[in-house]
Amino acid sequence: MSDTLKLTNTLADETRYSIYQYILKEKKQVNVQEIAEQFGIHPNVARLHLTKLTESKLLSSEFVKNGKGGRPARVYLLAEKPIYLSFPKQENHLLLQWLLELVDSIGEIAITKAKEISYRNGQKSIQHGNTSTQTFETKLEILTQAANSIGYFPQITEKEGKKSITFSIYNCPYKDQLNKYPHLVCGLHESFLKGQFDTLFPTNEFVQVESMQNHCNNCVYQIEVL
């Protein structure tokens, strides 16, 4: 079976896909018992799903000592190496690598221009009619759909009449390039998000609260709607 077919077959199962999403969001090691309890399934079924996800290279596994002198327990975690899926096979990640290297080599002028382009693309990706007449709930739904498509999750809090939207990114969509060009990649991604937020909420304060660059578990952005 080809890698592409194996991957699509693995994620076609609803429970298995939900388990992967859970591990993606929690971003921690899990074991068979935890998954069994979380999804209300038999441990043997949980083990089967985790094995399938590991065979498809979506997860990796390792043995850890339990501290009680018994046999090491197997734990599962997100695979470090991203998987690229396209029909037919394409090498867009290589093109991205070349372009990042080009921008980085040119310097600040190219970086500033690249941020302008990513900002405009953020604006275009979120345009759904006349946003000035849309309710906050409608705007949030639009933003949530865009967010979920690339793996970040919004939460809303309200204090003193002001609404704050917090976005947590648990699995960076650009992590394959993050180690080599962290400031460039994060700067472009932040400009893209800023373009989305400004389109829906023209008056806002946008800050990054946490960053994987600072050894945090995930990147967290917060927008306060004024």
LINJODA-V857467 format. One record per pair of residues at least 4 apart in sequence whose C-alpha atoms are under 8 Angstrom apart, sorted by the first residue. I is the first residue (numbers start at 0). J is the second residue. Records with the same first field share a line. If there is no record, write none. Layout:
I->J ; J
This chain:
0->4 ; 5
1->5
2->6 ; 55
3->7 ; 84
4->8
5->9 ; 55
6->10 ; 55
7->11
8->12
9->15 ; 16 ; 51 ; 52 ; 55
10->15 ; 16
11->15 ; 16
12->16
13->17
14->18
15->19 ; 48 ; 49 ; 52
16->20
17->21
18->22 ; 34 ; 38
19->23 ; 52
20->24
21->25
22->26 ; 27 ; 28 ; 29 ; 76 ; 77
23->77 ; 169 ; 170
24->169 ; 170
25->169
26->76 ; 77 ; 169 ; 170 ; 216
27->76 ; 77
28->74 ; 75 ; 76
29->33 ; 34 ; 74 ; 75 ; 76
30->34 ; 72 ; 73 ; 74 ; 75
31->35 ; 42 ; 45 ; 46 ; 49 ; 74
32->36 ; 42 ; 45
33->37
34->38 ; 40 ; 42 ; 45
35->39 ; 40 ; 41 ; 42 ; 44 ; 45
36->40
40->44 ; 45
41->45
42->46
43->47
44->48
45->49
46->50
47->51
48->52
49->53 ; 58 ; 75
50->54
51->55
52->56 ; 57 ; 58
53->57 ; 58 ; 59 ; 60
54->58
56->78 ; 82
57->77 ; 78 ; 82
58->75 ; 76 ; 77 ; 78
59->75 ; 76 ; 77 ; 78
60->73 ; 74 ; 75 ; 76
61->73 ; 74 ; 75
62->71 ; 72 ; 73 ; 74
63->71 ; 72 ; 73 ; 74
64->68 ; 69 ; 70 ; 71 ; 72
65->69 ; 70 ; 71 ; 72
80->175
81->174 ; 175
84->88
85->89
90->94
91->95
92->96
93->97
94->98
95->99
96->100 ; 176
97->101
98->102
99->103 ; 180 ; 183
100->104
101->105
102->106 ; 109 ; 110 ; 113
103->107 ; 109 ; 110 ; 183
105->109
106->110
107->111
108->112
109->113
110->114 ; 183
111->115
112->116
113->117 ; 187
114->118 ; 186 ; 187 ; 190 ; 191
115->119 ; 190
116->120
117->121 ; 187 ; 188 ; 190 ; 191 ; 194
118->122 ; 187 ; 190 ; 191 ; 192 ; 193 ; 194 ; 195
119->123 ; 191 ; 194
120->124 ; 191 ; 194
121->125 ; 190 ; 191 ; 192 ; 193 ; 194 ; 195
122->126 ; 191 ; 194 ; 195 ; 197 ; 198
123->195
124->145 ; 195
125->141 ; 142 ; 145 ; 195 ; 198 ; 199
126->130 ; 198
127->141
129->133
130->138 ; 198 ; 199
131->199
133->137 ; 138
134->138
135->139
136->140
137->141
138->142 ; 199
139->143
140->144
141->145
142->146 ; 195
143->147 ; 152 ; 153
144->148
145->149
146->150 ; 151 ; 152 ; 153
147->151 ; 152
149->172
150->168 ; 169 ; 170 ; 171 ; 172
151->166 ; 167 ; 168 ; 169 ; 170
152->166 ; 167 ; 168
153->164 ; 165 ; 166 ; 167
154->164 ; 165 ; 166
155->162 ; 163 ; 164 ; 165
156->162 ; 163 ; 164
157->161 ; 162 ; 163
158->162 ; 163
161->223 ; 224 ; 225
162->223 ; 224 ; 225
163->221 ; 222 ; 223 ; 224
164->221 ; 222 ; 223 ; 224
165->219 ; 220 ; 221 ; 222
166->219 ; 220 ; 221
167->217 ; 218 ; 219 ; 220
168->217 ; 218 ; 219
169->216 ; 217 ; 218
170->174 ; 217
173->177 ; 184
174->178
176->180 ; 181 ; 184
177->181 ; 184 ; 185
180->184
181->185 ; 212
182->186
183->187
184->188
185->189
186->190
187->191
188->192
189->193
190->194
191->195
192->196
193->197 ; 205
194->198
195->199
196->200 ; 201 ; 222
197->201 ; 202 ; 203
200->224
202->224 ; 225
203->222 ; 223 ; 224 ; 225
204->222 ; 223 ; 224 ; 225
205->220 ; 221 ; 222 ; 223
206->220 ; 221 ; 222
207->218 ; 219 ; 220 ; 221
208->218 ; 219 ; 220 ; 221
209->213 ; 215 ; 217 ; 218 ; 219 ; 220
210->214 ; 215 ; 216 ; 217 ; 218 ; 219
211->215 ; 216 ; 217 ; 218
